[in-house]
């Protein structure tokens, strides 16, 4: 098991409803290298993503969201 996992927070900007945010999290969870992606239960616009940095980067996770028309920001690692 790889012990070099990275956690990142993604903020989905206003205009996205809870269904879209959940859909983005499911899409991220299917990306190669992503171990887990989940919506924060307290702040519905935050998605926590755990991934293998040998396979992808925080920037590539963000780009995947943005290429599908969703406005998002990388806010923490």
Backbone as CSV, one residue per row, in Angstrom:
resi,resn,N_x,N_y,N_z,CA_x,CA_y,CA_z,C_x,C_y,C_z
1,UNK,0.836,-1.186,0.000,0.000,0.000,0.000,0.872,1.238,0.000
2,UNK,0.487,2.229,-0.783,1.214,3.485,-0.866,0.894,4.357,0.344
3,UNK,1.917,4.748,1.066,1.707,5.588,2.234,1.908,7.063,1.917
4,UNK,2.168,7.379,0.653,2.337,8.757,0.224,1.032,9.284,-0.364
5,UNK,-0.006,9.347,0.403,-1.269,9.872,-0.089,-1.372,11.353,0.252
6,UNK,-2.061,12.083,-0.579,-2.257,13.510,-0.398,-3.745,13.786,-0.261
7,UNK,-4.092,14.705,0.646,-5.468,15.174,0.800,-5.554,16.596,0.277
8,UNK,-6.618,16.890,-0.437,-6.834,18.234,-0.952,-8.316,18.578,-0.802
9,UNK,-8.594,19.865,-0.586,-9.973,20.339,-0.543,-10.259,21.136,-1.803
10,UNK,-11.398,20.850,-2.399,-11.864,21.555,-3.583,-13.148,22.284,-3.214
11,UNK,-13.209,23.575,-3.523,-14.418,24.364,-3.292,-15.151,24.530,-4.611
12,UNK,-16.404,24.132,-4.644,-17.251,24.305,-5.817,-18.008,25.622,-5.633
13,UNK,-17.849,26.520,-6.583,-18.407,27.875,-6.457,-19.929,27.887,-6.554
14,UNK,-20.494,29.025,-6.157,-21.950,29.212,-6.193,-22.489,28.916,-7.582
15,UNK,-23.709,28.497,-7.611,-24.350,28.139,-8.870,-24.475,26.636,-9.034
16,UNK,-23.735,25.893,-8.242,-23.807,24.432,-8.295,-24.713,23.947,-7.161
17,UNK,-25.713,23.170,-7.511,-26.582,22.633,-6.468,-25.959,21.375,-5.859
18,UNK,-26.591,20.876,-4.813,-26.066,19.716,-4.084,-25.925,18.497,-5.001
19,UNK,-26.826,18.344,-5.948,-26.747,17.215,-6.874,-25.523,17.283,-7.765
20,UNK,-25.199,18.483,-8.238,-24.016,18.650,-9.076,-22.743,18.399,-8.280
21,UNK,-22.692,18.912,-7.066,-21.513,18.702,-6.220,-21.322,17.205,-5.951
22,UNK,-22.389,16.500,-5.648,-22.312,15.052,-5.418,-21.856,14.323,-6.678
23,UNK,-22.333,14.777,-7.831,-21.935,14.177,-9.100,-20.441,14.386,-9.362
24,UNK,-19.936,15.580,-9.054,-18.508,15.865,-9.210,-17.694,14.938,-8.312
25,UNK,-18.134,14.755,-7.067,-17.419,13.870,-6.143,-17.384,12.438,-6.668
26,UNK,-18.487,11.966,-7.219,-18.525,10.607,-7.785,-17.589,10.495,-8.976
27,UNK,-17.569,11.518,-9.815,-16.684,11.534,-10.981,-15.221,11.490,-10.540
28,UNK,-14.879,12.285,-9.526,-13.504,12.292,-9.027,-13.115,10.937,-8.453
29,UNK,-14.038,10.301,-7.747,-13.755,9.002,-7.128,-13.401,7.940,-8.160
30,UNK,-13.838,8.133,-9.399,-13.550,7.170,-10.470,-12.227,7.452,-11.187
31,UNK,-11.604,8.589,-10.893,-10.334,8.921,-11.556,-9.236,7.973,-11.104
32,UNK,-8.395,7.591,-12.028,-7.248,6.760,-11.695,-6.332,7.532,-10.750
33,UNK,-5.983,6.922,-9.635,-5.119,7.546,-8.642,-5.867,8.149,-7.471
34,UNK,-7.182,8.364,-7.631,-7.984,8.905,-6.531,-8.409,7.749,-5.632
35,UNK,-8.123,7.888,-4.357,-8.482,6.860,-3.382,-9.890,7.103,-2.840
36,UNK,-10.214,8.382,-2.609,-11.503,8.744,-2.037,-11.846,10.172,-2.399
37,UNK,-13.110,10.435,-2.669,-13.619,11.791,-2.862,-14.980,11.852,-2.191
38,UNK,-15.149,12.813,-1.288,-16.420,12.904,-0.576,-16.785,14.352,-0.299
39,UNK,-18.093,14.604,-0.296,-18.623,15.928,-0.007,-18.622,16.123,1.504
40,UNK,-18.189,17.292,1.935,-18.190,17.629,3.355,-19.640,17.754,3.822
41,UNK,-20.039,17.040,4.879,-21.436,17.088,5.316,-21.853,18.437,5.897
42,UNK,-20.906,19.227,6.365,-21.229,20.541,6.944,-21.203,21.659,5.909
43,UNK,-20.285,21.575,4.976,-20.149,22.604,3.929,-20.312,21.894,2.594
44,UNK,-21.500,21.912,2.068,-21.866,21.097,0.902,-21.090,21.438,-0.362
45,UNK,-20.371,22.535,-0.381,-19.596,22.908,-1.568,-18.130,22.465,-1.488
46,UNK,-17.761,21.813,-0.412,-16.393,21.330,-0.250,-16.321,19.835,-0.545
47,UNK,-15.340,19.478,-1.356,-15.089,18.072,-1.648,-13.677,17.749,-1.172
48,UNK,-13.570,16.748,-0.338,-12.279,16.261,0.128,-11.836,15.141,-0.802
49,UNK,-10.610,15.266,-1.300,-10.088,14.270,-2.245,-8.762,13.729,-1.713
50,UNK,-8.664,12.425,-1.616,-7.422,11.754,-1.235,-6.910,11.025,-2.470
51,UNK,-5.634,11.288,-2.822,-5.104,10.699,-4.044,-3.632,10.337,-3.901
52,UNK,-3.170,9.552,-4.853,-1.776,9.123,-4.926,-1.014,10.148,-5.770
53,UNK,-0.065,10.893,-5.174,0.647,11.929,-5.917,1.572,11.381,-7.002
54,UNK,1.835,10.086,-6.997,2.631,9.486,-8.070,1.804,9.309,-9.347
55,UNK,0.475,9.387,-9.220,-0.401,9.179,-10.371,-1.035,10.462,-10.892
56,UNK,-1.250,11.451,-10.040,-1.838,12.710,-10.460,-1.532,13.802,-9.449
57,UNK,-1.946,15.017,-9.755,-1.673,16.160,-8.884,-2.976,16.859,-8.509
58,UNK,-2.893,17.734,-7.523,-4.059,18.532,-7.153,-4.540,19.375,-8.317
59,UNK,-3.590,19.906,-9.086,-3.946,20.718,-10.248,-4.698,19.892,-11.292
60,UNK,-4.303,18.644,-11.487,-5.001,17.804,-12.473,-6.401,17.429,-11.991
61,UNK,-6.575,17.271,-10.684,-7.910,17.017,-10.129,-8.798,18.228,-10.407
62,UNK,-8.279,19.420,-10.132,-9.027,20.652,-10.359,-9.353,20.829,-11.843
63,UNK,-8.401,20.566,-12.708,-8.626,20.699,-14.149,-9.717,19.751,-14.635
64,UNK,-9.780,18.556,-14.072,-10.816,17.602,-14.466,-12.202,18.156,-14.139
65,UNK,-12.328,18.801,-12.991,-13.608,19.404,-12.609,-13.941,20.551,-13.560
66,UNK,-12.974,21.413,-13.796,-13.204,22.606,-14.612,-13.495,22.280,-16.067
67,UNK,-12.887,21.237,-16.612,-13.130,20.903,-18.020,-14.562,20.439,-18.252
68,UNK,-15.239,20.071,-17.171,-16.637,19.658,-17.279,-17.597,20.807,-16.972
69,UNK,-17.067,22.048,-16.993,-17.924,23.221,-16.873,-18.265,23.665,-15.470
70,UNK,-17.621,23.127,-14.481,-17.889,23.486,-13.096,-16.805,24.447,-12.622
71,UNK,-17.182,25.551,-12.001,-16.224,26.503,-11.477,-15.813,26.044,-10.087
72,UNK,-14.507,25.847,-9.896,-14.007,25.305,-8.637,-12.643,25.886,-8.343
73,UNK,-12.253,25.797,-7.074,-10.934,26.263,-6.632,-10.316,25.237,-5.708
74,UNK,-9.009,25.116,-5.808,-8.226,24.301,-4.894,-7.980,25.178,-3.671
75,UNK,-8.462,24.772,-2.490,-8.326,25.656,-1.340,-7.452,25.112,-0.233
76,UNK,-7.035,23.893,-0.275,-6.212,23.392,0.807,-5.637,22.035,0.529
77,UNK,-4.513,21.801,1.218,-3.865,20.499,1.105,-3.501,20.025,2.482
